Amino acid sequence: MKQIVPDRLMLEDYMSNEATLRVYHFEIFKTSLLHWHEFYELVLVIAGTATHGLNGKSIPLRRGSLFLLTPADFHEINVTPGESLLFYNVIFSGIRLDEPLINMLFEQDQQHYYDFTEPETKRLEVEFTLMQTEENQQQIGQDRLIQGALERILIELVRAIQVLSVAQISINKPLIQPSIRKAMIYIEHHFRENITLEEVARQAQLVPNYFSTCFRKMTSITFQQYLQDLRIHFAKSLLQASRLLSVTEICYASGFNNLSHFIRVFKQKTGYSPNVFRGHL
């Protein structure tokens, strides 16, 4: 049976093979349909209002809203009727993120969006404008200036989110070894792909059996359970976010390769079949 998977925006459709980052300045007047992509996306709203459907949640957008999307996120933007939405949009490959920056961004399990004040927004606009200006002219040090601006924006976002989340962090939260945390970040970004224990163990630089033991000790669940939980959570969000996608499409988009297996696991985890779960929404 042919696998049906909703369209996914690909890096090659937006830049050349050599490029790893592009800067856009968009104005949209209507809804952007539900989609996801293989690249990272960083957006700063300049003017207008909209509702951002992000992983099944509705988030209001206004001037100063900044958000980062990973390859595991899906979203749509519903522009407020009678308005337009003006924003900077930076898309980039994962190779733009070194290991310290990845750890900084994804150490906490949270979505990356924040509404900045007007003075903060003006400062961020300078960074986005710098990236766009440098991208359009070939000069010495161009890529370093672009990378510096990108990293400064991402650090501003992390700092803002940490201020909000610090009260939610428990002092009794178990510590995760850096190697296991690195593997968890990798799983969270690739769970919709056909990843294996051996592949993830390599990210942690551990042999599979020892990695599996350490992972269970640190998280209290097995690698396979963790992977399955991420896929089911993603499927639940898709079921909540859109009635246009069939259960078959959601099955394959969530990383499952067999519809019957997906329905069985979904029912084990939630107590309902996907169709019944959607019917209760």
N, C-alpha and C positions, 0 to 999 in steps of 0.2 A: 504493500500500500504506500502510495506517495505521501510523504510528510508534508503537511500544510503548515507553514510558518508565516505569521504576519511579516510585512516588509520591515526591514531593518536598514537604517541609513548607514552607508559604508564610507570609510575614510577616502577610498579611491574616487568616490563620486564628487568630492569637494576639494581635493588637492592632488598635486602631482605625486609620483612615487617618492620623490626626494624630500618633499615637504612634510613637516610634522606638526604644523600649526597654521591656522588661518584666522583672520580677524574680519568680522562682518559688522556692518551697521545697518540694522533692519528696521523697517516700519511695516507692521502688519495690521490689517483691518478686519480680519475674520479668524475664526477658530483654526488652529493647527491641529490636525488629526492625531490621535493617539499613535505614538511611535517610540522607538528606542534606537540606539546606534552603537557602533563598535568603538566609538571614540569618546573622549571626555568633552564636556561642554560647559563653558563658564559664561553666565549671562548677567548683565547689569541693566536694569530697567532705567531709562532716561526720562520717559514721559508716558502718561496714560495709565490706565488701570486694566486689570484682567484677573481671571481666576486660573490658577495653575493647578492642573490635576497631576499630582506627582505620586506615583506608586499607590494609587487608590485614594490619596488624600487631597482635599481641596485647600489651596493656599492662596490668599489674596496677593496680588502683585501691584506695586505702585512705584513711583520714582524712588530709587534707592534700594529696591529689592535686588539682592545678589544671590545667585544659586549656582551650585556645581552639580552636574550630573555625571554619573559614572556609566560604563557600558552595561551595568546591571539594572539601571533605572529605566522606567518608561514614563512618558508624560504627554500632556496636551495643554494647549493654552487657549482659553476662551476669552477673547477680547470683549470688554464691556460694550454693549450696543451703543452706537453713536460715537464711539471713540476709536482711536488707533493706539497701538503700543509701539513705542520707539525704544530700541535697546541695542546694546553692544552684545555680540555673540562671538566667543572665541572657542573654536574647536581644536582639539589637539590630541596627539597620540600619547599613549602611556609612557613612552620613552622620555617624555618631557618631565616626568616625575621620578626623582631619584629616591632611593630607599628611605632616607631620613624624612623627606617630604611626605612620602606615602604613609609612613608610620604616624606622622603628625596629623595628617588628614583623617586617617581611618582608624586611629587607635580606639576611638569610641564608636559604638554602633549607633549612628544617627544620620539623619539627612542633613545636607549642607545648604542651608538657606538662612538669610538674615536680612532684616530691613534696617538699612543704615540711615543716620541722620543726614540733614542737608550738607553740613560741612564735610562729613565723611564721604558722602556721595560725590561731592565735587573733587575730593582728593582721588577717589577711585576713577572718576572720569579722566583725570589727567593720565593715569596709568594705562587705561584702555586706549586713549588717544595716542599715547606714545607707541604702543604696540602697533596700532594701525598705520601710523606715520612711518615707523621703521620698516614695516612689512612692504610698503610701497616704494621704498628707495634702497638701492644697493650701496651700502656704505660699510666701511670697516667697523667691526664690533656690533653690527646690526643684530645678530642672533643673541649676543650676550645681553643687550639692552632689552630685547623682547623677553628673554627668559627671566631676567631680573624683575621686570614689571609683572609677569605672570606669577612669579613666586611671592612677590610682595602682596598682590591681591589675595592669593590663597592663604597667606599667613594672616592677613587682616580678617578673613572669613573665619579661620580656625579660632583666632583670639575672641572674636565676637561670640561664636557659638559656645566657647568654653565658659564665658561669663554667665551665659544662660543655664548651662548644664551642670555647673560646679555644685549646686545645691542638690542635684539628683545623684551624685556619685557617692556611693556608700563607702565608708572607711573600712568596711569588712569585705569589700569586693575582692575576690580571689585574684592573685597576681597570675598573669599568663606569661610564660617564658617567651622572650622575643622571637625565638624560632617558630614557636607554635602560633604566636600572634601573626607573624608574617604569613604563615600558611593559611590562617583564617581569613586574612585580608584577600589572599589570592582566591580562595574558595568563594568569598562574597562577590568577587568581580567576575568569576568564570563559572558560576554554578549552573548556568543555562547551557554550558557546553558539555561535551562528553569527557569530563575530567576523571582521572583515576587516582587511587591512593598513591601509586608510585610517582605520579606527576606532582602531586601536592607535597609528598615527602621530600622531593628534590628541592622544592622551594624552601623547605625548612633545613635542608642539607643534612637530612637524617635518613637512615635506611628505613624502608617501609614498616617493618615489624616494630621497631623501636619508636618510630613516629606515631604509629597507631596506639601504642601503649601510653606515650606521653600525652597525646591528644585527649584520650579518654580520661586520663588523670587530671588534666587541666580543665576540661569542659564538662566532665561527668557524663558525656555521651560519646558514641563512636563517630568516626569520620563519616561513615555512611548515613547515620542518623542526622548529623549536622547538615550534610548536603541535602538530604531529603526534606528536612524542615525548611531550609531556604527555598527550595523549589515549591513546596506546598504553600508557603507564605506568599511567594510571588504569584502563584496561581490564584490564590484567594483574592489578592489585590486586583488582578486582571478581571476576575469575575465581578468584583465590585465596581471596577472602573468603566467597563464597557460591556454592553449587551450585543455589540456588533461582532465580537469575536466568538466563534464556536468553541465548545469544550475541546474539540480536537485541536484547534489552533492553539488554545491555551496550554494544552498538554505538551505539545512540542516546543512552544515558546518558553515553557518553564524548565525545559531540560530533560523531560521524559521522552523515551523512545518508543513507548508502547502505550496505547490508549487504555487498554484493559488494566495494565499495571498501574497507570496513573489514577484511574477511578478507584481501584482497590486501596491504594495508599491514601488517597484523599479522604476516603470514607473512614479508614482507620484513624487518621489524624483528627478529623473534624466531626465524625459521627454522621456525616451526610455525604451523598453523592454530589458531584459538582453541580448538576442541574438542580437538585433540591436545595443546595446551599444558595445558589443564585436566586431561586424562587422565593427564598425567605428574606431577601434584601429589600 
